[in-house]
Each structure stands twice: as structure tokens, then as C-alpha cells.
Amino acid sequence: MRRRTRIAVVALVVVLEALAVLGGALWVTRAAPPPPAAAAASTRSIIGVHTRLTDEVEDVKIRRTTRMTREMGASWMVELFPWAYIEPTKGSFDWTHPDLVVRAANEQGLTVVARLDLVPAWARPKDSSPRYLDEAHFSDYANFVYEFVRRYRGSVRYFAIWNEPNTSFEWGFRPVDPAGYTRLLAAAATRAKEANPDAQILPAGLAPTLEESPLGLNDLVYLQQMYNAGAAKFFDVMNVHAYGWRLPPDDPPAPDRINFARAELIREVMVRNGDAAKSVIITEAGWNDHPRWSKAVRPGQRIEYTIRAYEKAATEWPWLLSLNMWMLRTPTPTHNYNDYFSFLDTNFNPKPVYNAVQKEFAR
């Protein structure tokens, strides 16, 4: 009799586990897009961080990331949503992971800036870079943007089209091409507005660089060439990358200098081209405290510079909507200088810079 009871209990457990798995699968396939975001809980509306959840697969860790983002004092987060992951086969979309990320962000009242890039294998030549997108596939990318914007209408409002195309690396190891990128921006923005006329389109954040060769083009020059190609009518908010390297946030801007205040020079290009009414979002910025990297600062300087940058952005740049530092955390160690950009280690332990920002800005 006891043996039969044990068998019945085991059978019941198996059935319940199967139903749980099935229920989870049904949720994935049937779930509606995440609901609109709640009100943010930060004392400074401009504060944000790049969350780097692209390769974080566990729901509990995704939710912990967005909770700790809000607890640090942030109201904004920037996240990469790779086209290659979401549409691995043409016309077939997997929204499982982006749904988790957007839902977790919305639950914490965070405003999401969705960066959309990385090319699936079916849309590029064999063995090419996932950043390689030829013009014949611009419409495929634009269709992906349409589907993404439509799915998250009401949940995500800001969309960044590509990343740092003024470097050959991010342009698929091809010579940089401001006019070509502008055509990509135009195709994507047009489709995005069809999905949601209220969508706010950002051009790609440009790599701050003084390079002027086929491998890379000065961000100020590249942006002007984008304007020359007609980019202004295809974006609503400017996207800026503003790394400080070894210089403090109050180091003055200069065309021959890479520093945090270079964002002001990007702003000047906007004004010269009649775009003064548009706002700016800095989607990448920050300082690194690696003990041996040539562009790093000391840990104490990193804390001082980070807090001052948030203060400067909030009080001196009225045209700025959000300053998002690179980066909160990576799921696994990178074993290089990138680990020293993070605010949390891979086990969610806060670094001193996280604690300092939280103490200064969180409620």
C-alpha cells in the first residue's frame, strides 16, 4: 500500500512539473507586451545607466538588475536588443528575452532607451561581422525595427538606430559612410513611425574620436556629414557618447580633445544645423578604474568624476534628457579593462562607485 502511495505521489509531482513547464511555455507564446512603465523613483530625472542585460538569461537576475538600477537612484536605463537574437530566422521573432527585460524595467519605473543592432546570419554574407549590413538588407532591418516598436508601444518610447557607425568595426569592417548610415537611419525611422508615431528616434551614438581615415571618422565631422545627407528629419533626440578617459568632467571642450564635455561640441553642431529644439540623451559615458589601463583613473577619482558628471549634466546642460553611464554589470567577467567600468560585480556586489552614487542621488 505504501509503495502505491509513493508511486501516486511521484506521478502527481511529474504531472504538476509538466503543467508548470507547459504554463511557462504558454506564457512565452501568448504573453502580451509588457505594460507601460510606472513612475520613476529617482531624485534626479536625468540619472541613468547602461544595464548590459543582452546575455543575462535568468529572469531573477534581470529583475535584480533593474531593481538595483532604480535603487542606485537611476530613472533611465539603456539596453541593447540584438536583431540577431530576436529574429534569428527571417520573419520569425522570439520576444521571450526582450519581454522579460522590458517588463522588469517597467516594474521599476525605468525609462528604457532601446538600442537596436547586430545583424542575424541570414541578413549578411557568410563569416561576416554581425555589424555588417549591406544596403540590400536595410529594409529587413527596418522591418525588424517596425516589429519591435509596435510590440513595445506604450512600454518603450526611445529607440537608438545602430551604434558608432563612424568606426569601421561597428560598420562591419567597411570604410565608414555617413551618407550610407543616414539612409539606414531614414529607412528605420520611417518604419518606426509607422508602428508608433510617438516613437522617439535616436541616431546611433558616435564614438568620440579624432580619427579621420576609412577606419574611423571624427564624430563632429561625421555628424555634420549626416546633416548634409538630410539626417535631421529622421531623428527626434540626439544620441551622444561622452567618455571622460583620464580627464575630469569639468575639463573644457575642444575640437582636438576627447573628454566628457565633448558633448557640448556635438550640441554646437546641432545648433548650427537648426536642431537646437531637439534634446540629447547620452547613452554611454563614464570613467574606468583599471589599475594598469592607460586611459583609467584611480578609484577615488572615478567616484568623484562620476558624481560631478551627473551634477554637471543636471545643472548645466538644460538640453540633456538623460546621462547613462557605462555600465551597471556584466553577467560574467570580461577579464579585461571592461570589468572596471561596471558599478556591480558579476555577483551583484556593489562597488564603491555604486554606493557613492546611491548615497548622493537615491531616495
Protein Blocks (a to p, Z undefined) as FASTA:
>chain_A
ZZmmmmmmmmmmmmmmmmmmmmmmmmmmmpccdddddddfbfblkbccdeklmlmmbfkl
mmmmmmmmmmnopabdcddddfklmmmpghiacfklmmmmmmmmmmnopacddddehjdf
klccehiafkbccfklmmmmmmmmmmmmmmmgojambdcehjhklbfklnoopacdfklm
mmmmmmmmmmmmmmomkbccddddddddfbdcfkbccfklmmmmmmmnopmmmcfbdcdd
ddekjacfklccdfkbccfklmmmmmmmmmmnopmmpccddfbgcddfbfkbfkbccfkl
mmmmmmmmmmmmmmmmmmbmbdcdddfbdfbdfhiaklmmpmbdfkopacfklmmmmmmm
mZZ
